[in-house]
């Protein structure tokens, strides 16, 4: 299923060229889907903070007028005089009190805004992960089988974190932009001429800084491709770690990992260099702008108090301006991860299908019938046409060389894929489509590769999904697979740890734990695809004999390369080049 070396083009649209505007629109739409109410709250807090910020700044001019020169009659001074505050010290005290209150309220609102943004970012990441995992779990096997393990792991672990960072950065951009607009409005109210001069200088500076934005998008794409390659390489190394250590060939992995890490380092350093370059340019330009602003104000004959107030406001604009341009760079650096998630969604279905509830274990099934069924892969492989009938309670063996069609046959049997021609039926129902979930709820499927979690034996057995399991049920299942004595010797018994991927157990023991888990589902059909390949033949015969004796009505389909593994089968089917040897319909 996995691809060991994902290319740069296989998970980003248009050869990893991300359209920033289109992807931003998609991100905004997704943000609204996750929680429109949270966004409304954040925007309201942003606007409220801007109001208090503006109020504090607008109070500067009358305060400066009192401190520097006698305030002009009328205006705010006239209002204060009419309110009974006729003395300048009284007016200064009132204005300073209002300034402090506005500042305190602004700080409180900013705190509420920032905590709301952080909570929404966490909610977004959780929702995206649940959505993506749900899509993968519910999508068609024919679609998901084409997507590499590393790509999915990278999306769930890394891309979603970076996408949630993009959400945070997008909100920070909105906050910085609103702050700048507010400050600009205050500056215009004080002196439109000076504000126009400052605006021209800011636009010129932004034009120079903005050249780095496109580079940030490219660096972000490169960084996520490096992480994808690292996921693929690490997964491959861990899968083959025992072989690598046995051959002392770990150096091959280390060299490959070193190249990937070097590329990731280069992307990260280049991103920081670009941001540092922008800061250097901005700092240099700010010094020139300040000098030009003072000179321009003097030449235009701006009153001293107004000039001081405007300079303070313009100075306040410097920090959010720098924050805005650097946040845009960081946002564009993170944006390719969200584009990759959208691309993955497009491949596995934009709407996550609803997983159907497990069917009643007592659901009666009829004969499994293949009638000239065909499923061929491109460019080669698959099965068909094949015809056969498997009756309830029958044990059917499947043999054949690798690539002969055994796996495709099982995929048709379980309903993971739909025949391209002919039919597959189970009694009166089809094992795929709308009725497929009910059919698969009656199955237990065990392949050669086992699935275990880093937890106790009990936790791994509970992955069967069977309801109402008691300890006695678990011990009975372990007894059927000749594993009960081994588990009893573990420290803690059922509560003994298995380690990561069952590392504390042998390969055969892990296979038997997985088979016990399948038996706890109380299946009507048991499919064993090399499921006991790591178990010796005498033990395998005992296990299969135990199962047949304890569950006489159970239908079993056993795929094995060892002829001895099929000794208990009622019928053995031999596959060759996608056909069943001796099947008249395979002619």
N, C-alpha and C positions, 0 to 999 in steps of 0.2 A: 504493500500500500504506500509506503513512504518512498520518497525520492531522495537520494543521498546528497545531491548537489543541486539545489534549486537555483535557477538562473535569475538574472536581474529582471527578466521580463515576465516571470510567471505569476506575479501577484500584485502588479501595479498596472493600471490601465495605460494603454498607448505607450508601451515600452517604457514604463516607469516615469513618464512625463505627466506630472500632476498639474491639472488646471486649478490654480489657487482659488479663483473666484467661484467656480462651480463647486469645488469641494467645500468651500466655506459655506455656501448656501445649503449644501447637504448637511453640514455639521450643525448649522443653526436649526434646520428642520428637525434633526435628530434631538437636539437639545430641547426643543419644544415638545417633542413626543415623550421624552423622559419625564419632564415635569414642567408644564407651562406655569403652574402656580408658583413654583420656586423661582422661575425666571422673572415673573411679575414682581415678586417680593424683592428680588435683588435689584431690579431696575428702579423700583420705588425707593429703595434705600439709597441707590446711587443719586437719584434726583433730589432726595431730601438732603443728602450730604452736600450736594452742589448748592442748594439754597442756603444752608448755614455757612458754607464757605464764602458765598457771595456776600452774605450779610456782614460777615467779619471784615471782608475786604472793603466793602462800601463804608464801613465805619472809620476806615483809616483816614480819609480825607478830612472829616471834621475834627478828628483827634489831632492830626498834624496842623490843622489851621489854628487850633487853640494853642498848641505847643510852639509853633513857629511864628505866627502872626495873628493879629486880631481877626476873628472870623467875620466874614461878610454878613451883613444883616439879612434876615430871611432864611429860607431853607431849613435845615435841621436845627440850626441854632435858634431860629425864630420859634420853631415848634417847642423846643425845650424851654425857651423863655416864657411862652404862653402856658406851659405846664407848671410853672413856678420855679424853674431852675434858671434864674437870671444871671447868677454869678458864674464866671468862667470855671473856677474850681469845681462848682457843682455840676456844670455841664460835662467837664472832663471826667468826673467820677461816674456819672451816668453812662457816658459813652464807653468808658473802660469796662464798666460792669457788663454792659451789653456785649462788648467785644469778647470778654471772658466767657459769658454764657454761650454765645454763638460758637466759640471754640470748643467748649466742653460738649455741647450738643453734637457738633461735627465729629468729635472724637468718638462719642458713643455710637452715632450712626455708622461711622466707618468700621467700628468693631463689629456691629451687627451685620453690616454688609459683608465684611471679610469672612466671618464665620459662616454666613449663608453660602458664600461662594465655595468655601472649603467643603461644606456638607454636600452641596450639589455636585461638586467634582467627584466626591466619593460615591455618591448615588449613581452618577453617570457611569463610572467604571464598573460598579457592581451590576448595573442593568445591562451594560454592553456584554459583560462576561456571561451572564445568565442567558442573554439572548443568543449569543454566538454558540455557546455550548448546547442550548436547546435546539438551535437550527441543525447543528451537526448531528445530534442524537436522533432527530426526526426526519432528516433528509433521506433521499433514496440512496441505497448502497452504490448503485451504478455511478452516482455523482460524487459521493464522498470518497470512493475508492481511488479517484484520480487525483485527490489532493494529498500532498505529503504531510507526514506527521510533524515534521519540523515547522512547516508553514502554519499549521494549526496551533502548535505550541507557542510559536513566536507571536501569533495574533493574540492568543489568550493571555500570555504572560507579559509580553513587551509592548506590542502595538496598542493594546487597550490602555495601558498605563500612559503611553505617550499621547494617545488620543484624548484621554481625560486631562492631561496637561494642556493640550491644545484648547480644550474647553475653558480651563482656568485662564489661560493666556488671552483667549478671545474676550472673556469677561473683563480682564485687566485692561485690554485695549479699549473696551467700551468705557470703563471707568476713567482712564487717562484722557480719552477723547472728550468725554463730558466735562471733566475738570478743565481742560483747555478751553472748551467753548464757554464755560462759565467765566473763567478768568478773562477771556477775550471780550466778553460782554461787559464785564466790569471796567476793563481798560478803555473800551470804546466810550463808556459813559463818562469817563474822566477826561479823555483827550482822544478824539478820533484821529487827529493828525499823527500823534506819536504812535498810536496803535497801528495805523497804516504803515508807518515806517518800520515798526518792529515786525509786522506781518510780512512785509517784503523780504526782510532779512531771514526770517524763519523759513519762508518758502524756498529761498535760495539754498539754505542749509539742508533742508529736507531733500532737495533734488540731488545733492551730493550723497547724502546718507542712504537714500532710497536705492542707490545702485547695488547695495549689498543684499537687498531683499531677495532677488532672484537667485543669488548664489546660496542663500540660506535654504531655499527650497531644494536645490540640487544636493547640498550637503546632507539635508535630512533624509533624502531618498537613499543616498549612499550609506548613511549610518544604519538605517533599518535593514538594508540588504546585508550589511556586515553582521548584524545581529541574527538575521535569518540563517546565514551561512554558519554562524557559531552554534545555533541550535541544532542544525543538521549534523554538523561535525561532532558535537558532543554526544548527541543521541547515537550516532554510529559508533563512536568510541566506546560508550558504555555497553552497547549491545555486544561488541566484540572485545570487551576488556580482558576477559579470561584468555582468549586466544592471543591477544596482543602481548599479555604478560608472559604467557607460556613460550612465545617466540621471541621475547625481548624486542618487540617491534613498536613499542610505544612512541618511539621517535618520529614515526611517520605522522601520527596524530599531532604531536607537538609542533612539528614543522608547519603542518596545515593550519593548526590553531594560531601559531605565531603570525602567519601571513594575514589571517583574518583580523587578529587583534591589532596588528599594525595599521591595517586599513581603518578600523574603528577609531584608533587613536588619532590618525591623520584627520578624519572627519571631525572629531571632537575638538582637536587643536585648531583646525581651520575655522570652525564656528566661533571659538573664543577669540581668535585673531581678528575675525571680521567684526565682532562686537567691540573689541578693544580699539580697533581702527575707527569705528564710529564714535566711540567715547572721546578719543583724542581729537577728532575733527570737531565734535560738538563743543568740547571744552575750549578749544582754540577760538572757535567761531563766537562763543558766548562772550569772551573777553572783548573781541572786536565789536560785537553788537552793543555791549553796554557802553563802550566809549562813543560809538556812533549815536546811540540813543541820547546820551547826555548832551553831546554837541548839537544834535538836531533840535533838542528841546530848547536849548539856549538860543539858537538861531531863530526858532519860530516864536520866541518870546513867551513860552509857556510859563505860567506862574510857578514859583518855587514849590509851594505845597503840592500843587497838581503834578509837577514834574517828579517830586519825590514819591508821591503815591503811585504814579504810573510805573516808575522804575521798580518799586516794590512788587507791584502786580506782575510786571513783565518778568522780574526775577523769580517770582513764584511759578511762572509758566515754564521755566527752564527744566525743573525736575520732572514734571509730567511729560514734557516734550522728549527728554532723553529716555524716560521710561517707555513712552509710546513707541519710539523707533526701535528700541532694543527688544521690547515685547513683541513687536511685529516680526523681528528677525527670529526670535525663539519660537513664535507661533508657526512661522513658515517651516522652521526646522522640524517641528513635530507633526505638521499637517500630513505628510506622506503616509504616516501610520494609519490615520483615519481613512485615507484613500484606499489603502490596502485592505482594511476591514470591509469597506463598501464593495471592493472588488471580490472579496471572498464571499460576501453575502450574495452577490449577483450570480456566483457559480452554484451556490447550494440553495438558492431560493430566497427572494427578498422578504417573503412572509414566512416566519417559522411555523411549520405545520404543527397542529395540535397532536401531542402524543395521546393515543387512545389508551384507556384503562385496560389493565390485564383482564383477559377473559376468565370466566369461571373455569376452574380446574376440571369440572365435571363435563365440560363441553365434549360431546360425542363426535368423534371423527370417523370418516369412512376410509375406504381404500385410497391410497395415493396413486394417482393415475397420470402417466405421461403419454400423450397421444401425438406422436410425430412432432414433438417439441424441438424447437431450434433456438439456439442463442449463440451467435458467432461474434467474436471480438474483432476489432480492426487493429492491426493488419492481419492477425491470424489467431487461431485458438478458439476455444468454445466447444459446444456440443451440438449435435443434431444432424438429421432428425433421429430422435430416439423414442421408443415406446416401451412401457413397462408398467406393471402394477405391483405395489407393495401393500400387502394386506395387514390389518391390525394384528399385533403380536408377532409378526414375522421379524426375523433377524437377517438382514441383507448385508453382504459384504461387497465392498467396492475396491477393485484393484486396477492398476494400470501405471504406465510410466509417467514421469513428470510431464505436464503439458498435454496429457491425453484427454482432459476435460472433466476430471473428477471434481475439482473445485467449482467449476461452472455448474455442474449437475447439482451440487449441494446448494448453490445460490438459488437455483430454480426451485429446488425442493423447499427451501425455507421461505421463498417468496421475496428474497432480497432483490431479485431481478425478474422481469416479466418476459416470457418467451416472445421472440420476434415472429415466430410462426408456430402453428400447432397449439396445444393446450396442456396445462398442468392443473389438475383438480385434486381436491381432498374431499372425498364424498361429494357433497353438492356445492361446495364453495371453492373459490379460487384462493390460492395461498398468497396472492399479492393484491395490491389495490386496497379498496375499502375494507375487505374482509381479511387482509393479511395480518393485522394486529391480533385478531382473535385466534388465528391459526398459530402464530408464533408464540402466543401465550401458552400453548400446549407443548412447546418444544423445550428441550435442554440441548444446547449445542456446546461441544467442547473441542477445541482445536489443539494442535501440538503446542502452540504458544499459550501459556496460561496467563491469566490476569489476576494479580494479587496486589493488595495495598499494604503499606508499611504499618501493620496493626496486628491484632491478635488473630488466632485461628477463628475465634467466635465471630469477630468482625468480618472476616473474609467469607465465612459461611453465610452470614446474614446478607451478603451481597446477592444471594439468590432471589431476594425480593419476596420470598414466600412469607405469608402472614401466619402469626401464631406459633412460631417455632419455639419448642422447649428444648432444654438440654438433652433430653432423651432422644428427640428427633435427630439432633446433631450427632450424638454418639452412634445412633443406628446407621446413619449415612456413612460415618467414618468406618464403622464395622464392615459395611458392604464393600468398601474399597480397600479393606485391609490396612487401615490407617489408624485405628483406634488405639492400639498399643503404643504406637509412636507418639501420638498426641498426649497420651496419659503420662509419658515420660518427660514431656516438656515441662519446664518450670511454669506452673500455673495452669497446665492442662489446656482447656479451651481458651483460657485467658493468657496463654503463653504467646509471646510475640513471634511473628514470622520473619521480621526484618523487611527491608525494602525489596520488592518483587520476590518475596519469599526466600531471601538469601540464606536464612538459617536452615533451610531444608534442601534436600537433593532435588534434581530435576524430576525424578519419578515421584517423589513425595509431593512436590508441588502439583504435578498432574493429578494425583489422587485427591488432594484437597479440592482442586477445581472440579473434579468429577463428583465428589461428595456434594459440593455446592449445587451442581446441576440436578442431582437426585432429590435434593430438598425442594426443588420446584414441583415435585410430583408430576413429572411430565408424562405425556402419552406417547411421545416420540423422542428417542434419545439418539443424537447424532454425534458420533465420535470420529473426528478427522485427525488420525494419527494421535489421538488423545492419550494413549498409553504407550507411546513409542519409547519413552525413557524407562519403562517398567519391564522387568524380565518376563519371558514368556510364561513360566509357571505361575507367577503372581498375576499376570494379566488374565490367564485362564480362570484363576480362582475368583478374581474380581467380576469378570463377566458372568461366571457361573452363579455367584452370589446374587447379582442383579437379576438374572433370569429367574432364579428361584423365588426371590422376594417380590418381584414385579412381573408375574407371568404374562400379563396382557400388554406389556410394554413393547412397542415397535422400536427396533434398533437398526440404525444404518451405520456401518463401521467401515471407514476408509483406512487402509493399511497397506504398507509396502511389504511387510513380513507376512508370508503365507500362513505361518503358524497363528497369527493374530486373528485369522478368519476361520479357525477350526470349528467354532461353535455356530457358524452362520448356516441358516437354512438354504440360502441362495447366494451365489457369488457372481457379480457382474464384472466383466473385464472391459475396460475402456481402452480404445485405441484410436488416436486422431479424432477424438470427439464423438466416436460411435461406439455402440455396445456390440462386442463380438457376438455374433449369432442372432442379433436382432434383425428380423426381416425388414423393418422400417428404416434401418440404417443403410440399406443398400444404395 
